[in-house]
Amino acid sequence: MKDPIRMIALWAALAAPSTLVGAVDCTAEPKDKWMSRAAVQKLILEAGYTIDRFKVDGSCYEIYGRNADDKKVEVYFDPVSGKVVKQKIEER
């Protein structure tokens, strides 16, 4: 690969920190079947997470915060069951 722009683009793509890319499907249930935001936030806090940001992302509840080990996390929760569907934990 002799084109320097392509080499830089490839290097940048490989060096970029990984994130949760792509859509995460948490449930096919309609929103009237979802737990309330307050109820799922209570479960999340009881599981040892702290919540810096809480939002709805597609068919999921999503948080940015910290886990019980005080590591930064991005976590997707099933809004019907409150279970973790996918998470990213910061590596220190």
CORBEL-V727291 format. One record per residue. N is the residue number from 1. SS is DSSP state (h for helix, s for strand, l for the rest). D_FIRST is the distance of its C-alpha to the first C-alpha in Angstrom with 2 decimals. Layout:
N | SS | D_FIRST
N | SS | D_FIRST
This chain:
1 | l | 0.00
2 | l | 3.79
3 | l | 5.78
4 | h | 7.89
5 | h | 9.80
6 | h | 7.53
7 | h | 6.76
8 | h | 10.54
9 | h | 11.49
10 | h | 10.07
11 | h | 11.79
12 | h | 14.83
13 | h | 15.20
14 | h | 15.23
15 | h | 17.49
16 | l | 19.89
17 | l | 23.24
18 | l | 24.09
19 | l | 26.78
20 | l | 28.80
21 | l | 26.70
22 | l | 28.29
23 | l | 31.92
24 | l | 34.30
25 | l | 37.38
26 | l | 40.35
27 | l | 43.22
28 | l | 44.39
29 | l | 47.79
30 | l | 49.10
31 | h | 49.40
32 | h | 53.15
33 | h | 52.51
34 | l | 50.32
35 | l | 51.75
36 | l | 52.53
37 | h | 50.14
38 | h | 52.81
39 | h | 53.32
40 | h | 49.68
41 | h | 49.26
42 | h | 52.27
43 | h | 50.72
44 | h | 47.47
45 | h | 49.45
46 | h | 51.63
47 | l | 48.54
48 | l | 47.77
49 | l | 45.14
50 | s | 45.52
51 | s | 44.43
52 | s | 42.81
53 | s | 41.81
54 | s | 43.05
55 | s | 42.09
56 | s | 42.01
57 | s | 38.54
58 | l | 38.91
59 | l | 41.13
60 | s | 40.89
61 | s | 42.37
62 | s | 39.70
63 | s | 40.21
64 | s | 38.40
65 | s | 40.42
66 | s | 41.05
67 | l | 42.07
68 | l | 45.01
69 | l | 42.88
70 | l | 42.16
71 | l | 38.43
72 | s | 36.84
73 | s | 36.42
74 | s | 35.45
75 | s | 37.63
76 | s | 38.37
77 | s | 41.93
78 | s | 43.67
79 | l | 46.24
80 | l | 48.82
81 | l | 48.87
82 | l | 47.30
83 | l | 45.07
84 | s | 41.54
85 | s | 39.01
86 | s | 35.78
87 | s | 35.12
88 | s | 32.58
89 | s | 33.93
90 | l | 32.54
91 | l | 31.64
92 | l | 33.05
